Amino acid sequence: MRTLLKNGRILDPSQNIDMVGDLLIEDHQIEAYGPNLDVADVQETYDCTDMWIVPGLIDLHTHLRQPGFDHRETISTGTQAAAAGGYTVVCCMPTTQPTLDSPSLVDYILDAAASPSSGGAFVQPIGALTVGMKGEQLSDLSALRRAGIVAASDVGAPTQNSRVMKRAMEYCTQLDLPIIAHCEDLELSQGGSINEGPVSAMLGLRGIPRSAEEIMVMRNCLLSLHTGCRLHVTGVSTWGAVEMVRQAKYLGAPVSCDIFPHHFCLTEEDVGEFDTRFKVSPPLRTQVDLDIIVQALNDGTIDCIASNHSPYASHEVDVPFGEAPFGISGLESALGVTLTHLTHKGILSPLETVRKLSTAPAMVLRLEGGTMRHGETPVAQITVVDPNHRWRFDVGRTFTKGKNSAFHGMELQGKAVVTFCGAEIYRDAAFPESRVTTSRKRS
């Protein structure tokens, strides 16, 4: 089977490629790319004029919920949502029931992801840093590593004990296993719903102070510096946290970080009249935080953009604000929000946009992806993006079970229209049938 993507803008940050040309996929592998490829015996041709051809997107922060919370999401619905959002790889967090702290559960997730019912994206499991995510006893990270985890994390239950975190980093350094850290001092954030400040006071809600995040970012960065452990801070939301990551990098700590789309385009003011769609962790911050975060995206301090896909069932979010869970279902909106609020505003170039959504995430966790180099991925992982397609995000028309999104009804510019992940191909209705030519192979 030979598939040709023609006349697209090929963007590959791993090779600093930005050119208009064609890309050939043969037997589910990237065979060649360049301007005006002379190719015969092509079974399918996709006309990608005025579109981007990029390495498949990679998400470092996805909650697939299965096993244990199948009413919120399953591996099948989550991977379908991923493919629709342009993702070919999602890294699933250990927030399952039971917690992802045993090799048998890693096997379960990998087997479920390989099932024919799953939706065209690879799943890379992230193991629980501590047993039961209780922050006390380290998981058998060596066994989890052999089973197939790509990182360990305390997302969902941030490790409060500094001694435990230090031991975890020392252990992970020996295993060459990165830690993805949710940085939050639970004593400071306990009972809080939104950012602590004038808005929380006006609404009569208990606030979450910025120091709850910044104290833990500082601690974890210092421990990374002292142990040499690869640390990825997920979901920075304050200007102070950004500056601490910047200083840790300057001092030589192996630290990287990501940001969620809602933190570079929404603020605490968007909570409005107790709208639970805007209840997230970390909470939406101030305009000052947003402005400095945007600068940090532009200068490279913030390495990646992650979706923090956190789906919940409708009955779980249709409750009073204080009782609602934290989270947004983000896989199908992340690219559109990024293009609308960063790329089209000139904050990120197209190449840098792809870097933060694909190449940099692959580098952080050393995954086989984020590049178009021949032979560097097990199968072709390619996303075709229409950067100018205007659409309105509608949670009623998504694959995910989670309909909790702050972006519902938002007008966006830019969309993933075709996702290739080996033999799996997702084609959105925004890529018209008239652009696809099918022919039989000549004998």
C-alpha positions in Angstrom: 0.0 0.0 0.0 1.4 3.4 -1.1 -0.1 6.6 0.1 1.0 10.0 -1.1 0.4 13.3 0.7 0.8 16.0 -1.9 1.6 19.7 -1.9 1.5 20.2 1.9 3.8 22.3 4.1 6.1 19.8 5.7 7.1 20.8 9.2 9.6 18.7 11.1 11.3 20.4 14.0 13.6 17.4 14.7 15.3 18.2 11.4 14.4 21.9 11.2 12.5 21.2 8.0 9.9 23.7 6.8 9.1 23.3 3.1 6.3 22.7 0.7 6.4 19.2 -0.8 5.1 15.6 -0.8 5.4 12.7 1.6 5.2 9.0 0.7 4.0 6.4 3.1 4.6 2.8 2.0 3.5 -0.3 3.9 2.8 2.0 6.9 6.3 3.5 6.9 7.5 7.0 5.9 9.4 6.2 2.8 10.3 9.6 1.3 9.5 13.3 1.4 10.5 16.3 -0.5 9.4 18.8 -3.2 7.6 17.2 -6.2 8.3 13.6 -5.5 8.1 11.4 -8.7 6.1 8.4 -7.4 4.4 5.7 -9.4 1.8 3.1 -8.3 0.2 5.1 -5.6 -3.0 3.7 -4.2 -4.2 6.8 -2.4 -3.3 10.4 -2.8 -4.3 13.1 -0.4 -4.2 16.7 -1.7 -2.8 18.7 1.2 -2.6 22.1 -0.5 -2.6 24.9 2.1 -2.3 22.3 4.9 0.6 21.2 7.2 2.1 17.7 7.2 3.7 17.2 10.6 4.9 14.4 12.9 2.0 12.9 14.9 1.2 14.9 18.0 2.2 13.5 21.4 0.4 14.2 24.7 2.4 13.8 27.9 -0.7 14.2 30.2 -3.8 12.1 29.5 -6.2 10.4 31.9 -7.7 7.4 30.2 -9.5 6.3 33.4 -9.5 2.6 32.6 -9.5 0.4 34.6 -11.8 1.5 37.4 -13.5 4.6 36.0 -14.9 3.4 32.7 -18.0 5.6 33.1 -15.6 8.6 32.6 -13.5 7.2 29.7 -12.1 4.0 28.3 -8.9 3.3 26.4 -11.0 2.8 23.3 -12.9 6.2 23.5 -9.8 8.0 24.7 -7.6 6.8 21.8 -10.4 7.7 19.4 -10.5 11.2 20.8 -6.7 11.3 20.5 -6.7 10.5 16.8 -9.5 13.0 16.2 -7.3 15.6 17.9 -4.2 14.8 15.8 -2.4 12.7 18.5 -0.7 9.5 17.6 0.8 8.9 21.1 -0.8 9.6 24.4 0.9 9.0 27.8 -1.7 7.8 30.3 -1.5 8.8 33.9 -1.7 6.2 36.8 -5.0 7.7 38.0 -6.8 4.4 37.7 -8.5 2.0 40.1 -6.5 0.1 41.1 -3.6 2.5 40.8 -1.1 1.8 38.0 1.6 0.4 40.3 1.9 -3.2 39.2 3.3 -4.8 36.0 0.1 -6.7 35.4 -1.8 -3.4 35.1 0.8 -2.1 32.6 0.2 -5.3 30.6 -3.6 -4.8 30.8 -3.3 -1.2 29.4 -0.9 -2.1 26.6 -3.1 -5.1 25.6 -6.3 -2.9 25.7 -4.5 -0.2 23.6 -3.5 -2.8 21.0 -7.1 -4.1 20.7 -8.9 -3.6 17.3 -11.5 -1.6 19.2 -9.0 1.1 20.2 -8.9 4.2 18.1 -5.6 4.7 16.2 -3.2 6.1 18.8 -0.4 4.4 20.7 -0.7 4.4 24.5 2.4 4.8 26.7 1.7 4.0 30.4 3.1 6.2 33.2 3.5 4.3 36.4 2.6 5.4 39.9 5.6 6.8 41.8 4.4 5.3 45.1 2.2 2.3 46.0 -1.4 3.3 45.8 -0.3 6.8 45.1 -0.2 7.3 48.9 3.2 9.1 48.9 4.7 6.6 51.4 6.3 3.5 49.8 7.9 3.6 46.4 6.4 1.4 43.7 8.6 -1.3 42.2 9.7 1.0 39.6 12.3 -1.4 38.2 9.5 -4.0 37.5 7.3 -1.3 36.1 10.0 -0.1 33.8 10.5 -3.6 32.4 6.8 -3.9 31.9 6.8 -0.8 29.7 6.2 2.4 31.6 7.9 5.5 30.1 7.9 7.6 33.3 6.7 7.6 36.9 4.4 10.2 38.3 2.5 11.5 41.3 -0.1 13.2 39.3 -3.4 13.0 41.1 -1.7 12.7 44.5 1.4 14.9 44.7 4.1 13.6 46.9 4.3 15.7 50.1 7.1 14.0 51.9 10.5 15.4 50.7 12.4 12.4 51.8 10.2 10.1 49.8 10.6 12.3 46.7 14.4 12.4 47.2 14.5 8.6 47.4 12.3 8.3 44.3 14.5 10.6 42.3 17.6 8.7 43.4 16.0 5.4 42.3 14.7 6.9 39.0 18.2 8.2 38.2 19.6 4.7 38.4 16.8 3.5 36.2 17.1 6.4 33.8 13.4 6.9 34.3 11.9 10.5 34.3 9.5 11.7 36.9 6.4 13.7 35.9 5.6 15.8 38.9 2.3 17.5 39.9 3.6 20.3 42.1 1.1 21.2 44.8 1.4 21.6 48.6 -1.8 20.0 49.7 -1.8 21.7 53.1 -1.9 25.1 51.4 -4.4 24.1 48.7 -6.8 22.1 50.9 -10.4 22.9 50.4 -9.7 25.4 47.6 -11.6 25.7 44.4 -10.1 28.5 42.4 -7.1 30.9 42.5 -6.8 32.8 45.7 -7.4 36.4 45.1 -10.1 39.0 44.6 -12.2 36.7 42.4 -12.3 33.9 45.0 -13.2 36.5 47.7 -16.0 38.0 45.6 -17.5 34.5 44.9 -17.1 33.4 48.5 -14.9 30.4 47.5 -11.9 29.2 49.3 -8.8 30.0 47.2 -5.7 28.0 46.2 -2.7 30.2 46.7 0.0 30.4 44.0 2.6 29.5 46.7 1.0 26.0 46.9 2.4 25.4 43.4 5.6 27.4 43.6 6.9 25.8 46.9 6.7 22.3 45.3 8.2 23.4 42.0 11.1 24.9 43.9 11.5 21.7 46.1 11.4 19.3 43.1 13.7 21.4 41.0 16.3 21.5 43.8 16.0 17.7 44.3 16.4 17.2 40.6 19.6 19.4 40.6 21.0 17.4 43.6 20.1 13.9 42.4 20.5 14.3 38.6 17.0 12.9 38.1 15.1 13.9 34.9 12.2 15.9 36.2 9.2 17.1 34.1 7.0 19.6 35.9 3.5 19.3 34.5 1.0 22.1 34.3 2.9 25.2 35.3 0.4 28.0 35.9 2.1 30.9 37.8 4.8 33.3 36.7 6.7 32.3 39.8 6.7 28.6 38.8 7.9 29.5 35.4 10.8 31.5 36.8 11.8 28.7 39.1 12.0 26.3 36.2 14.0 28.8 34.2 16.5 29.1 37.1 16.7 25.3 37.5 17.6 25.0 33.9 20.2 27.7 34.2 21.8 25.9 37.1 22.0 22.7 35.0 19.2 20.7 36.5 17.7 18.2 34.0 14.3 19.9 34.3 11.6 20.4 31.7 7.9 21.5 31.9 4.6 21.7 30.1 1.6 23.9 30.2 -2.1 23.1 29.6 -4.0 25.1 26.9 -6.5 26.6 29.3 -3.6 28.3 31.2 -2.4 30.3 28.2 -5.9 31.6 27.1 -8.1 31.7 30.2 -7.9 33.5 33.6 -9.8 33.3 36.9 -12.2 35.9 35.6 -13.6 33.3 33.2 -15.1 31.3 36.1 -18.0 33.7 36.0 -21.0 32.7 38.0 -19.7 29.4 39.4 -19.2 27.7 36.0 -17.8 24.2 36.8 -16.4 23.9 33.3 -13.6 26.3 34.5 -12.7 24.4 37.6 -9.2 23.0 36.9 -6.1 22.0 38.8 -3.9 24.0 39.0 -6.6 26.7 38.9 -6.9 29.4 36.3 -4.6 32.3 37.4 -4.4 36.0 36.7 -3.8 38.0 33.5 -0.2 38.7 34.7 0.5 35.0 35.0 -0.9 34.4 31.5 1.2 37.2 30.0 4.4 35.9 31.5 3.5 32.3 30.6 3.0 33.4 26.9 6.5 34.9 27.0 7.9 31.7 28.4 6.3 29.7 25.6 7.9 32.1 23.1 11.4 32.0 24.7 11.5 28.2 25.2 11.4 28.0 29.0 8.1 26.1 28.7 9.1 23.0 26.6 5.7 21.4 25.8 2.0 21.8 25.6 0.0 19.0 27.1 -3.8 18.5 27.0 -4.4 17.4 30.6 -7.3 15.4 29.3 -9.4 14.8 32.4 -12.8 13.4 31.4 -15.7 13.2 33.9 -19.3 12.0 33.5 -22.0 14.6 33.2 -23.5 13.8 36.6 -20.1 14.4 38.2 -19.8 18.0 36.9 -23.4 19.1 37.1 -23.1 19.8 40.8 -22.4 22.9 43.0 -19.0 24.5 42.2 -17.4 23.4 45.5 -18.3 19.8 45.0 -17.3 19.5 41.3 -14.1 17.7 40.3 -11.1 19.5 38.7 -10.6 18.9 35.0 -11.2 19.5 31.3 -11.5 17.0 28.5 -8.8 18.3 26.2 -7.6 15.9 23.6 -9.9 17.1 20.8 -9.5 20.8 21.5 -5.8 21.3 22.4 -4.5 21.7 18.9 -7.2 24.1 17.8 -6.8 26.2 21.0 -3.0 26.3 20.5 -3.3 27.4 16.9 -5.9 30.0 17.7 -4.3 31.6 20.7 -0.6 31.2 20.0 0.2 30.5 16.4 -2.2 32.8 14.7 -1.3 35.5 17.1 2.4 35.2 16.2 3.5 34.0 19.6 4.7 30.7 18.2 5.9 30.0 14.6 4.4 27.0 12.9 7.6 25.1 13.4 7.7 25.9 17.2 4.0 25.0 17.5 4.8 21.5 16.2 7.9 21.3 18.4 5.8 21.9 21.6 3.1 19.5 20.6 5.2 16.7 19.1 9.0 16.8 18.9 9.7 18.2 22.4 7.3 15.7 24.2 9.1 12.9 22.4 12.4 14.2 23.5 11.3 14.6 27.2 10.3 10.9 27.5 12.6 9.6 24.7 9.7 8.2 22.8 9.7 6.9 19.2 7.9 9.8 17.6 8.0 13.5 17.0 10.0 13.1 13.8 9.7 12.1 10.2 13.2 10.6 9.9 13.0 7.3 8.1 13.1 4.3 10.5 12.9 6.3 13.7 9.3 5.4 14.4 7.9 1.8 14.4 5.2 2.9 11.9 4.4 6.2 10.2 3.0 8.8 12.6 1.8 11.7 10.7 -0.9 14.4 11.3 -2.3 16.6 8.5 -3.4 20.0 9.9 -5.6 22.6 8.2 -4.3 25.7 10.1 -7.1 28.0 8.6 -10.1 25.8 9.1 -12.7 27.7 11.2 -14.9 25.7 13.5 -16.8 25.8 16.8 -15.8 23.3 19.4 -18.9 21.3 20.4 -18.6 18.7 23.2 -21.7 17.0 21.8 -19.7 16.0 18.8 -16.6 14.5 20.4 -15.4 10.9 20.8 -14.5 11.2 24.5 -17.1 10.3 27.1 -16.1 13.4 29.1 -18.2 16.4 28.0 -16.6 18.8 30.6 -14.8 21.5 28.6 -14.2 25.2 29.1 -13.8 25.4 25.3 -17.4 24.3 24.5 -18.8 26.8 22.0 -15.4 28.5 21.4 -14.7 29.5 17.8 -11.3 28.1 16.8 -9.0 28.4 13.8 -7.0 25.3 12.9 -7.8 21.6 13.1 -6.3 18.2 12.7 -8.0 16.7 9.6 -6.1 13.5 9.0 -4.2 11.3 11.4 -2.0 8.4 10.2 -0.8 5.9 12.8 0.4 2.9 11.0 -2.6 1.1 9.5 -5.0 3.3 11.4 -6.2 6.4 9.6 -8.6 9.0 11.0 -10.0 11.4 8.5 -12.2 14.3 9.7 -15.1 15.7 7.7 -13.1 18.9 7.4 -10.9 17.1 4.9 -13.3 16.7 1.9 -13.6 13.5 0.0 -12.7 15.4 -3.2 -9.2 15.8 -1.9 -8.7 12.0 -1.8 -7.8 10.1 -5.0 -7.9 6.3 -5.0 -6.5 4.1 -7.8 -5.6 0.5 -8.3 -2.0 -0.6 -8.3 -0.8 -1.3 -11.8 0.2 -5.0 -12.6 
